[in-house]
Amino acid sequence: MVRKQDRRILSNIPDPENTRSLVDRRGASYQQAEIDIADVNELFWLQSLSLRYSTAFPVKILKSDVSAKFICEDISVTGILISCDISNAFQIDEVMRMRFTIPDGAMPEGYEANVKLKGRVIRTFTKEVEGQIRYYYAYEFLQPLHKYLSKKRWGLSVFTASLILLAAALTIMLMRAESVIYFKFNKSLYLYSMIAAAFLLSRYLFGMFYRNLVINPHYEPGVSIIIPVFNEEKWIQSTILSCINQYYPIDKLEVIIVDDCSTDQTKQRAEEIAALIHQEGERFKTKGRLIVHQLPQNGGKREALMTGVRMAKHDLVIFVDSDSFLEPHAVRNLVQPFQDPKMGGVAGRTEVANKFTNALTKLQTVRYYVAFRIMKAAESWFDAVTCLSGPLSCYRKELVLQNGEAWLNQKFLGQPATFGDDRSMTNYILKTHRTAYQDSAVCSTIVPSSTMAFLSQQMRWKRSWLRESLRACTFIWRKEPFMFLFFIIGLIVPIAAPIVVVYNLLWVPFTQGIFPRTFLVGLLLMAMLMSLAHLYFKRSKLWSFGFIFVLFYEFVLLWQMPVAWVTFWKSTWGTRETPQDVLAKQRKLERKARRKEKRLLKDAGDKDE
């Protein structure tokens, strides 16, 4: 998406002089009642109605005496700006019916659709473009796009999705009844299938009934946002701006950027945006609460985070990845669970920023949403979220400091633990405190768009998941009994999955001549649960990629698990030049040089003979 730039770069910070409104006239015109300033989520939902997106797609005006070619220049939920090369095509207040197709990625997810609706001309103007005069017509939709799509497209789809979700869940339960009947013939296989089905259905059940913690307008604890960064010159300015431009009291929010000795222009880019923010935000006192700090030498992500925590002046610290972008009300939502004194950490929801780049990013879009909105939401029922994800998570500073040294010096089988920082810190927090998930605290992040980078990331995640799950086994039994049961099942099922797949898809068909119909139907039902859950909540046409992701996982990603079993002590990232990566590369080059030297010596000996 290409958002039209706001002339104010700090448009969401509460105005200490109360001279401006947070809701644009386009959004305000559709509100049903007076805005309650305390209802932050409603306020920013109304603000989203006014956001305009630059684009270029054809628009057909359904008027018999007009045959010009119209192009959409920008679009919002409430209106559209079109251009053509003829003058006086329409008059002010003239109502026209128009037809157009919103392309993928032109607007937020869920708006990609074929549209046919009426609009009223509210403004006309001309502009010279490449030496030619173009005529522009601004339309206000008589019905906002979100209401139009809800009625015309998504209403029936969501109703159908809910029915099929219910049918899929019932079918899975019936299939597991079959497992009870045939249990005596293969106890291990049918026990696994019953446990896996119960685990999966319970996740979706708890996830569906999850609700956000409501915002308390009087709860505004001090917050320090820590952004560790290494070679992220492309995204760091957007990340910094999204973190400082929060709807939160200016005396209770600071942002600390810690550069881990980047070798590109990251530090310069960070300082450039900081200078611009200071220039624009004098009345928001940004000079005292936006800091760019560089480490004396590359120490890794954990060292950067701990440096930021030591510098932080507030009691809550938020960790934000350097390629993640916060929604304006993310911080206010994220801190709400800390009203419970036993709450140690909270995760927000992470969405994919580059979702429409290619098929791989679309797969990850569905996976991310279900992983957060269903899986983390289910864990939050028990106040025991097992991974406070790196893109957006909040902790009590005192707990991070208490566990800081152990976290920095963590080793597993003698090797430094350089990745899985979020899972590792979550384990330290979860050991003594509660952890939660706040779905209304939203950020978006850049995900891998190439297959090799994605596979490297997934292998790293599996290694850290296995390592930290084994650590969690030492204390998770002291948590809520159901949570402990779900945790153990959630550990066993993925580890045993490759064996089960080989047995069902290879061993049984080849040795007994039985087509694995039941297994494939179960796979289809699992894909339906993921896809339809995404359709139910997000109302996006990307829901179908849930089916593809399940197949991709079953036949590609699943087979990383056996590799992770035997390599989970490795400390290299594979996608970033950490000190461990540099050392591993040097060792690889040394081994290559030794092999080459041996070959040369052998060749020389053969010539002598």
HELIX and SHEET records of a PDB file:
HELIX    1   1 ARG A   25  ALA A   28  1                                   4    
HELIX    2   2 VAL A   40  SER A   48  1                                   9    
HELIX    3   3 LEU A  145  LEU A  149  1                                   5    
HELIX    4   4 SER A  150  TRP A  154  3                                   5    
HELIX    5   5 GLY A  155  ILE A  181  1                                  27    
HELIX    6   6 PHE A  183  PHE A  185  5                                   3    
HELIX    7   7 LYS A  187  MET A  208  1                                  22    
HELIX    8   8 ILE A  236  ILE A  244  1                                   9    
HELIX    9   9 ILE A  250  LYS A  252  5                                   3    
HELIX   10  10 THR A  266  GLU A  280  1                                  15    
HELIX   11  11 GLU A  282  PHE A  284  5                                   3    
HELIX   12  12 THR A  286  GLY A  288  5                                   3    
HELIX   13  13 LYS A  301  MET A  311  1                                  11    
HELIX   14  14 ALA A  330  LEU A  334  1                                   5    
HELIX   15  15 GLN A  336  GLN A  339  5                                   4    
HELIX   16  16 ALA A  359  VAL A  370  1                                  12    
HELIX   17  17 ALA A  371  LYS A  376  3                                   6    
HELIX   18  18 ALA A  377  SER A  380  1                                   4    
HELIX   19  19 LYS A  397  LEU A  408  1                                  12    
HELIX   20  20 ASP A  421  LEU A  430  1                                  10    
HELIX   21  21 THR A  451  ALA A  472  1                                  22    
HELIX   22  22 ILE A  476  ARG A  478  5                                   3    
HELIX   23  23 PRO A  481  VAL A  502  1                                  22    
HELIX   24  24 TYR A  503  TRP A  507  3                                   5    
HELIX   25  25 VAL A  508  GLN A  512  1                                   5    
HELIX   26  26 ARG A  517  LYS A  538  1                                  22    
HELIX   27  27 LYS A  541  SER A  544  5                                   4    
HELIX   28  28 PHE A  545  PHE A  555  1                                  11    
HELIX   29  29 LEU A  557  TRP A  559  5                                   3    
HELIX   30  30 GLN A  560  THR A  567  1                                   8    
HELIX   31  31 PRO A  579  ASP A  608  1                                  30    
SHEET    1   A 7 TYR A  53  ILE A  61  0                                        
SHEET    2   A 7 PHE A  70  ILE A  75 -1                                        
SHEET    3   A 7 GLY A  79  CYS A  84 -1                                        
SHEET    4   A 7 GLN A 132  PHE A 141 -1                                        
SHEET    5   A 7 ASN A 114  VAL A 129 -1                                        
SHEET    6   A 7 VAL A  95  THR A 101 -1                                        
SHEET    7   A 7 TYR A  53  ILE A  61 -1                                        
SHEET    1   B 8 LEU A 290  GLN A 294  0                                        
SHEET    2   B 8 LEU A 253  ASP A 259  1                                        
SHEET    3   B 8 VAL A 223  VAL A 229  1                                        
SHEET    4   B 8 LEU A 316  PHE A 319  1                                        
SHEET    5   B 8 SER A 393  ARG A 396 -1                                        
SHEET    6   B 8 MET A 343  VAL A 352 -1                                        
SHEET    7   B 8 ARG A 434  THR A 445  1                                        
SHEET    8   B 8 SER A 324  LEU A 326 -1                                        
SHEET    1   C 2 LYS A 411  PHE A 412  0                                        
SHEET    2   C 2 GLN A 415  PRO A 416 -1                                        
END                                                                             
